């Protein structure tokens, strides 16, 4: 079984949530059957948001450094559970000796397998500004719909609040748990705003959002499967690629 290297910490709670979902979704029946994983969360990675906004340095050198450390530690496949950071994946992959799994491509493939074709994208402002899913969706016959500017600002505030909550030791602070629930409720409300009136489904593109939106939530009066979670899609793709065909 291949060893997976994860560039996490983008942000920390999203990376931890991805690791948890990878374990929960695994077909493993005992400890020894789980995927070997090397996870590195380096808080010194320059802000992707600031760089893409033109106010900060490029995170690529640091991301390449982390990926190469993972390879030296034994990683045979690299994953980045962050949609915004996926903007840099091609630049990182060019300097790698092992394959990187593409979050954007896997999300697109998962949606293609569904009955949904017009998808509302909830993510960071750069995801909207750079139309991160546009090329992949268009090639697959899908249509990406992005929030209006006012809604996007609120989504950005929610994402920032999740990052802030993760720095306040939520496991020991009941108030933060309440805050997380409130953020999730607000995210669901925003997903059902006027901007998404004509979409078939919703993609929680930013990996902070699956942290706060409960499983089995019905949005837009559609079944839960109309809500696509980037975190779970990436985890499922890794499980597919790493485990031997037919199971553990």
C-alpha positions in Angstrom: 0.0 0.0 0.0 1.3 3.4 -0.9 2.3 5.9 1.7 0.3 9.2 1.5 1.9 12.6 2.1 -0.5 15.4 3.1 0.3 19.1 3.0 -2.0 20.2 5.8 -2.4 23.3 7.9 -4.1 25.2 5.1 -5.8 25.8 7.5 -5.1 23.5 10.5 -8.7 22.5 11.3 -9.5 21.7 7.6 -6.4 19.5 7.5 -7.3 17.7 10.7 -10.9 17.2 9.4 -9.5 15.8 6.2 -7.4 13.3 8.1 -10.4 12.3 10.2 -12.6 11.8 7.2 -9.9 9.7 5.5 -10.0 7.4 8.5 -13.7 7.3 8.8 -14.3 6.6 5.1 -11.5 3.9 5.0 -12.5 0.3 4.5 -10.0 -0.7 7.2 -11.3 -3.0 9.9 -8.2 -2.7 12.2 -5.3 -0.3 12.8 -2.9 -2.2 10.5 -5.2 -1.8 7.5 -5.3 2.0 7.5 -3.4 4.0 4.9 0.2 4.9 5.9 0.1 8.7 6.2 2.7 11.4 6.7 1.0 14.7 7.5 2.9 18.0 7.8 1.2 21.2 8.9 3.6 24.1 8.6 2.2 27.4 9.8 4.9 29.4 8.1 3.5 28.9 4.6 2.8 32.4 3.3 -0.9 33.3 3.0 -2.3 32.1 -0.3 -5.1 34.7 0.0 -2.6 37.6 0.4 -0.4 36.4 -2.5 -3.4 36.0 -4.9 -4.6 39.4 -3.8 -1.2 40.9 -4.7 -0.2 41.8 -1.2 2.0 38.9 -0.2 4.9 36.6 -1.2 4.4 33.4 -3.2 3.8 30.3 -1.1 5.2 28.0 -3.8 8.8 27.7 -2.5 7.5 26.8 1.0 4.9 24.4 -0.4 7.6 22.7 -2.6 9.9 22.4 0.5 7.1 20.7 2.5 6.3 18.3 -0.3 9.9 17.4 -0.8 10.2 16.7 3.0 7.2 14.4 2.7 8.8 12.5 -0.1 12.1 12.2 1.8 10.1 10.8 4.7 8.6 8.1 2.4 5.5 9.6 0.8 4.7 8.1 -2.6 1.6 10.2 -3.3 1.0 13.9 -2.3 -2.4 15.4 -1.5 -3.3 19.0 -0.6 -6.8 19.3 1.0 -7.2 23.0 0.1 -9.0 24.4 -3.0 -7.2 27.7 -2.9 -3.8 26.1 -2.7 -4.7 23.9 -5.6 -4.1 27.0 -7.8 -0.4 26.4 -7.3 -0.5 22.6 -7.7 1.0 22.6 -11.3 3.9 24.7 -10.1 4.5 22.3 -7.2 4.1 19.2 -9.3 6.8 20.3 -11.7 9.3 20.0 -9.0 8.1 16.7 -7.5 9.3 13.1 -8.1 6.1 11.5 -7.0 2.5 12.1 -8.3 0.1 14.6 -6.8 -3.6 13.9 -6.7 -5.7 16.8 -8.0 -8.5 18.0 -5.8 -10.0 20.0 -8.7 -10.0 17.1 -11.1 -11.4 14.6 -8.5 -14.2 17.0 -7.6 -15.1 17.4 -11.2 -15.1 13.7 -11.9 -17.3 13.1 -8.8 -19.9 15.6 -10.0 -19.8 14.2 -13.5 -20.9 10.8 -12.1 -23.9 12.5 -10.5 -27.1 13.8 -12.2 -26.1 17.4 -11.4 -24.6 19.7 -14.0 -25.0 23.3 -12.8 -23.1 23.7 -9.6 -22.9 26.6 -7.1 -19.3 27.1 -5.8 -18.8 28.1 -2.2 -15.2 28.9 -1.5 -12.6 31.6 -0.9 -12.6 34.9 -2.8 -9.6 33.8 -5.0 -11.6 30.6 -5.9 -14.3 33.0 -7.2 -12.0 35.6 -8.7 -9.8 33.1 -10.5 -12.7 30.8 -11.5 -10.7 27.9 -10.2 -13.2 25.3 -11.4 -14.1 26.9 -14.7 -11.7 25.1 -17.1 -12.2 21.7 -15.5 -16.0 22.0 -15.4 -16.3 23.3 -18.9 -14.2 20.4 -20.3 -16.5 18.0 -18.4 -19.7 19.7 -19.6 -20.5 21.2 -16.2 -21.4 24.8 -15.4 -19.9 26.6 -12.4 -22.0 29.3 -10.7 -20.3 31.7 -8.2 -21.9 33.8 -5.5 -22.6 37.5 -5.9 -20.1 39.8 -4.2 -22.1 40.4 -1.0 -22.7 36.7 -0.5 -19.0 36.0 -1.2 -17.9 38.5 1.5 -20.1 36.6 4.0 -18.7 33.3 3.0 -15.2 34.7 3.4 -16.1 35.9 6.9 -17.3 32.4 7.8 -14.1 30.8 6.5 -12.0 33.2 8.5 -14.1 32.5 11.6 -13.5 28.8 11.2 -9.8 29.4 11.1 -10.0 31.6 14.1 -12.1 29.0 16.0 -9.4 26.4 15.3 -6.9 28.5 17.0 -9.0 28.7 20.2 -8.8 25.1 21.3 -12.4 24.3 20.5 -12.1 20.8 22.1 -11.9 22.5 25.5 -14.2 25.5 24.9 -17.9 24.8 24.6 -18.5 28.4 23.4 -16.5 27.7 20.3 -18.6 24.6 19.6 -21.7 26.7 19.7 -20.0 29.2 17.4 -19.1 26.4 14.9 -22.8 25.3 14.8 -23.9 28.9 14.2 -21.4 29.3 11.4 -22.7 26.0 9.8 -26.3 27.3 10.0 -25.3 30.6 8.3 -23.3 28.8 5.6 -26.4 26.7 4.8 -28.5 29.8 4.6 -26.0 31.4 2.2 -26.0 28.3 0.1 -29.7 28.8 -0.5 -29.6 32.5 -1.3 -30.8 34.2 -4.6 -27.4 33.5 -6.3 -28.0 29.8 -6.2 -31.7 29.9 -7.4 -31.0 28.1 -10.7 -28.3 25.6 -9.7 -28.7 21.8 -9.4 -26.2 21.3 -6.5 -23.8 23.1 -4.2 -20.0 22.4 -3.9 -18.4 23.2 -0.5 -15.1 24.0 -2.3 -13.2 25.6 0.6 -12.2 22.7 2.9 -13.1 24.9 6.0 -16.8 24.6 5.0 -17.2 20.8 5.4 -15.9 21.2 9.0 -19.0 23.2 9.9 -21.8 21.9 7.7 -23.3 18.7 9.1 -23.6 15.5 7.1 -26.9 14.6 5.5 -27.9 18.3 5.1 -30.5 18.9 2.5 -30.0 22.2 0.5 -32.2 23.7 -2.2 -34.9 21.2 -1.4 -32.7 18.5 -2.9 -31.4 15.3 -1.4 -28.1 15.3 0.6 -26.2 14.0 -2.4 -26.7 17.4 -4.2 -24.3 18.9 -1.7 -20.7 18.0 -2.7 -17.9 18.2 -0.1 -14.4 18.7 -1.5 -12.9 17.1 1.6 -14.8 13.8 1.3 -14.3 13.7 -2.5 -10.5 14.0 -2.1 -10.6 11.3 0.7 -12.6 8.9 -1.5 -10.2 9.4 -4.4 -7.2 8.6 -2.3 -8.9 5.5 -0.8 -9.6 4.4 -4.4 -6.0 4.9 -5.5 -4.2 3.6 -2.5 -6.1 0.4 -1.5 -5.7 -2.7 -3.6 -8.6 -3.3 -6.0 -11.3 -5.1 -4.2 -10.7 -3.8 -0.7 -8.1 -3.8 2.0 
